[in-house]
């Protein structure tokens, strides 16, 4: 839910997510689903490699709740290219599991390749999890908007992950600065980040803010806050607009000033969560999935706040990892797959187990205020931030092919390097990136991707 790109798959995202709910869905005695609980059978599930530690207790609990039922899980590569190759190969060999993990960037590609099945039949099957149960912004990430599978839903989000602001309370206290609040603007954030930044000559020894700029969860919300969109009406990137140039400029100016630690600086510091934990950054823009790791490495007290407003508008990045029944699962093991998913999204089932590790906010709207995650001991203390931020979510367009997203990430990282290290004008760097990205977009679209 991709560094912590919510949709990129990079080593830092693996690290972030490796650390990974009286139920409103309780089944009435005598109901169809209560009577139809399976007592035997094997359900095969393909999981991403970094998810194994967090999901094994979920599988064990389901088997305990359904004596006689077994889960046979297999490991899928946790990186984007590896996952794509593995699932497409399994599809060709007719060896897909009954349920597979995927990421938002693969929703359309896997649907068209018949790796995943449309989840609308499950959501309208009469069970406790329905079309309105899961948070719409995250469910929409798996809504196919064009092609032969148009209007189908090809994934169910596992967590509701939006970007929030982590902040070191000790740094604020030592500087006599009030903590971030809901009225913060981007300008206020930079003002405070500048005050918290520490330098030895021209070398930054503590950054006021860590923010990965060439990450869609940073630039997409900014572009939308300035009233524009990332793609034009032909589904091509437009990085030379006034909005795009403003967003990248306001971040990269602070990277050049040594106030913001962008991706390369965070890498040098061991990663964003390690830098925050070590006190070499005072604030960090990231997601709920990072919480278990931050808790494990941070000795100073800390909390979270909403992302600040840009241009008077609050927008925040979002993304998710999901699971979906495969066509084989629908054909051969539908009853067991449906039962598992209904149990997984219940307050007393999989959500409770995952939420207990601090790594997820349940993507089920009825659980936004559930004590299974809101009553966990702090830090973080202000848990309403994670649920409230969902309404401000700005997602990466689902029409972007997965293969193109790899090009986008690479070219924007190159653009950042040229601006920060070589003083290339932002407009020129974005123009060069746009040309390469749109060439890739045109090539993939021409090939039917």
N, C-alpha and C positions, 0 to 999 in steps of 0.2 A: 503497500500500500505503500522497485525502482528506487543511491544515497537516499538519503531518505527521499528520493523522489518517490512519490507515492506510486508512481507507475514505472519508474525505471527500476531495473534490477542491477544494482551495483553492490560491491562488497559492503559499503556502509549501510545500505538498506538491509542487507542480510543481518548485519550486526544489530541494527535497530530493532528489527522485527523478531530476531531469534529469541528475545526475551519474552516473546508472547507465550443470559446471565439471568404468601397468599398470591401465585403466578397469575397474570391476566390471561394466560393460555392454559390454565389447568383444565383437564378434560373431565367432563361430567361423566359420572358412572353410567354405564349403559350406552354411551355414545358410540358411534361407528368406530372412531379411532381408538377409544378405550378398549372396546371389545376386540379390535383387530390387531392388537399388539403382537408382533411376530414372536414365535417361540423357537424358531430354528432358522438356519440359513447363514450364508456368508456374504458380507458386503465388501467389495473391493474399492479402495479409495487411494487415489494418487495425490500425494502431498509434496509441497516444496521442501527442499532439504533443510532449510533453516527453521521450518515449522515443526520438525519432528518432536523436539523436546516439549514444546508447549501443547501439542495436540495429543500426545500419548495418554495423558490423564483423561482427556475427553473420551477417547476410544475405550479406555478401561471402564469408565463410568457408564457408558452406553451398554457395554457388554454385561455389566453388573445389573443394569436396569432391565435387560432383555436376556435372561438366562437361556442359553442354547444358541444365541446369535453370536457370530464371530465377525470381527473386522480384520480384513487382510489388507494392510496398507503397503504401498510401494513408494519409493522416493523418486521425485522428479527434480531435475536441475533447478536451482534457485535463481539462475541468471536467465534473462530474457531469451537470447539466442538458443541456449541449451534447452529451455522449456519448450520453445517453439519446435525445435527439431525433434525432441523426444515424443511430444504428443502427436505431431504429424506422422512420425514413423510408426507409432503404435496404431494410429488410425489406419494406415495403409496395411498393417499386419493384422487388423481386426483384434487388437489386444489392448484396447482401452479399458481402464477400470470402470466401475459403475458410476463413480463420482470422481471428478478431477478438480484440482485447484487451478486457478488461472489469475491473471491480472487484468485490470480494466483495459489496458492497451491491446489486449488480444481478443476482446469480446467479438468483434465483427469477423476477424480472420478465422477464429476457431469455429464460429457459427457456420461460416461459408464452407469450411473444410470438413464439416460434420464431425468435429471433435466434441462439441457440446450440443445439447438438446435445448429446445425452447422450454423455459421454466414456467411459462404461463399455465400449462396443464396442472403442474404441482400447485401453483398459487391459487388455482380455482377448483381444487379437488375436494373442498369441503373440510379440510383440516384447519387447525388453529392458525397456521401461518398463511396469510392471504396476500392479495395484491396491495393492500393498504397497511400491512404489518411492518414492512421494512422501510427505512428512511428513503424517501423518494429521490433525493439528490444522489444517493449512492446506488440505488437500484437503477436509476437512469443511466449510470455508467455502463450498464450491460444491455441497454436498449439499442438494438440495431436500427439505424435510421434510414438505411437504403439497401438496395439489392434484393435478392430473393428471400431473405429472412427479415425484411423490413417489419418493424413493430414487434418483433420477438424479443424476449428477455433471456439472455444467454449467460446468466450468472447471478448468484445471490451473494451480496457482500458479507464478509465475515466480521468486519469491524467498521465503525464509523470514524474515519481518520481525517481530521482537519488540522491545519497548521495553527498553532498557538504560540504564545511568547513565554518561554521559560526565563525566569530571572533569579539571580543570586541575591537573596535578601541581605546578606552580610555586606556585600559591596555597596548596596543602596544605603544601608544603615551607616556604614563607615563614612560615606560621602555626604550624609545628611540629606539624601534625596528621597522624596516620597515614592512609594511603590507605583508601578504602572497601574492605570485605571482605565475604565471604559471610555473616557474622554480623550485618551491619547491620540495624537495625530502622528503621521510619519515624521513630520518636522520635530515634534516634541521627542519622539524616540531618538532621533539623531542627535538632538541637543543633549539628551541625557547620556547617550552612548559616548558622545565626545567627552563629557565630563568624567565618565568612568574609564575611558581609555588611558592606559599608562604607557609611556615610552622611555626608552633609554637612547637619547639622541634621536635619530630618525627611525629607530627600530621599535616596533610595537611589542611590548612585553605583556600587555593585557588588552584585548579588544573589547570595546563596549558592546558589540553585537556580532553574532555569527549568523550569516544569512547566505544561503547558496543561491546566487543570482541566476545562473543558467539552468534553473529548475522550474518547470512549468508551474509549480505551486507557489513560486515567487512572482514570475512575470505575468502569468495569465490573470491573477486577481488585480494586479496593478493596471494592466491594459484595460480591463473591464471597469475599474474605478474611474478611469479617465474617459469612459463612455465609448470605448471601441471594442473590437473583437480581434482575436488572433488570426482568424482565417477570413478570406473574402467569400463572396457568394459562389465562387467556383472551387472552393475548398483549398485554395492556395494561401500560403503564408504571406502576411503583410507586416514586415518588420521595419518598414521605412515610414510608418505613420507617425504623426506627432505624439500619439499616446505611447507607442512602443519606444520611441526615442526618449521620451520623458522618463519612463519607468526604468529603463536600463541605465540612463544617465544618473538618475538620483541614487541608485545603488552603487554603480561603479565609481562615482565621484568619491564616495565614502570608503570604498575598497582602496582606491588610490591614496586616500588620506590616512590609511591605516586604522580607521575606526571600525570598519566592517571586515570580519574575516569571512571571505568567500570560500568556495570549495578548496582551492589549492592551499590556502592558509590553514583551513581546518584539517586537511590531510597532514600537513606538516606538524600539527599539534596532536596528531593521533586520532583525529575524527572529532566531529562536533560535540558528541556527548562526553568524550574524554576531556576535551578542552573545557567544557562547562564544569565537569566534575573537578578538574584540577584548578579551577579558578582563573584560567587564562582567557576566558571570555565571560562577560557579565550577563549577557542575555543571548538567548538562542531561539531562532525560529525553527520549530520542528513539530512533530506529531505525538499523539498519545502513545504510540507504540514504542517511543523512546523512553518512556517513564521507568520501566524496570531497570534499564541500564543506568539511567541517571541516578536512581535510588541506590544502585550498587556501588557507584564510584564517587558520589558527592558527599563531602563531610559538612560543608556549609548548608545552612537552611535555605530553602528555595520555594518558589511557588510558580503559578502560571497566570497569565492574563490573556485577554482577547488581543488579537492582532490590531495594531492601530489603524485609524482611518487614513485613506489616501484620497486627496481631492474631495474631502468631506464624505466619503463613502467607505463603508467597511466591507471588504471582500477578503476571503481567505482561501488558500489552496486546499485541495481535497483530493482523495483518491482511495483506492482500496484493493485488497486481494479478495477473491471470491471463490466459490465452489459451484459446480454445476453437474447435473446428471448428464452422462453421455448418452448418445443414441442406443448403445448397447445396454446401458443400465436401464433406460426406459423400456427397452424391449424385453429384457430378461430378468430384471430384479427391481421392478418399479415399486412394489409394495414396501420392500425393505428400505429402499432409498428414500421414499416419502416419509416413512416412519422416522428414519434417522434425522432427516432435515427438520421435521416438526419438533423432535426432541432437542436437536442442536440449538434451535433458536428460542427455546423456552427458558424462563427465568431460573428454573430448577435443573436445567440440563447443561448443554455445552456452554451457554453464555455465562453461567455462574462460574464454571471452572476457568474459562479464559479470563474473565474479568477479575478474578481473584488474584491474578498475577500482575495487575496494574497495566497490562499491555493493550487492552482494547476497551473501547466504548461500544456497548451492544448496538448494532445497527437496527434494532427493533425499537420503533418509536415509543411503545408503551413502557420500555425499560430505561428511558432517558433519565428518570429520577429514581431508578431502582437502587436500594441499598447494597446490592451485590457489588457495585463499583463506587457509588457515591459515598458510602460509609467506610471505605477503606482508610486506615490511618494515614495521615499526611506525613511528609509532603507527597503529592501536591494537596493543598487544602481547599482551593477554590475550584472544585470539580465541576461546578455549573458551567465553567468556561468551555469545557470540551463539548458539552451538549449544545450550549447556546451558539457556539461558533458554526454549527452545522447550517444554520439558516443563512449564513453569509458565504457559504461555500461556492467557489468558482472552479469548475472542473476543466481539465484539459479536454478539448473537443474529441468526442468518441469517433469521429470520422477520420482521425489521423491513423494511418496504418502503422502497425508495430515496427515494420522495417524502416519507415520514415522517422519514427521517434528516435531511433538510434542515431540517425544522421543529424536530427535537430540537436540532440544533446551534445554531440561531438562538435558541431559547427558553432554553437553558442559558447561552448568552452573555449574554442579557438578565438572567438570574437572577444571574450573577456580578456584573454591573454594579450591580444593585440592592443586593446584599450588600456589595460592596467600597466603592462610592461613596456609597450612601444609607443604609447600616447597617440594611437590611431584614433581619429574622431569616432564617436559612437555611431553616428549615422553611416559612416563608411564601413565600419566593422559589421553593422547589421545588414547593410546592403550586400556585402560579400557573403554573409551567412545565408541570407534569403535566397540568393541565386542558387547556391548548392542545394539547399533544402527543397526549393520548388522544382529543381531538376529531378531530384529523387521522388518527389511527390508525383510529378507528371509521369515518370517512368513506371512507378508502381500502379498508378491509376490506369495507365495504358495497358498494363498487363492484367488488369482485372482485379487488382488487389485493393 
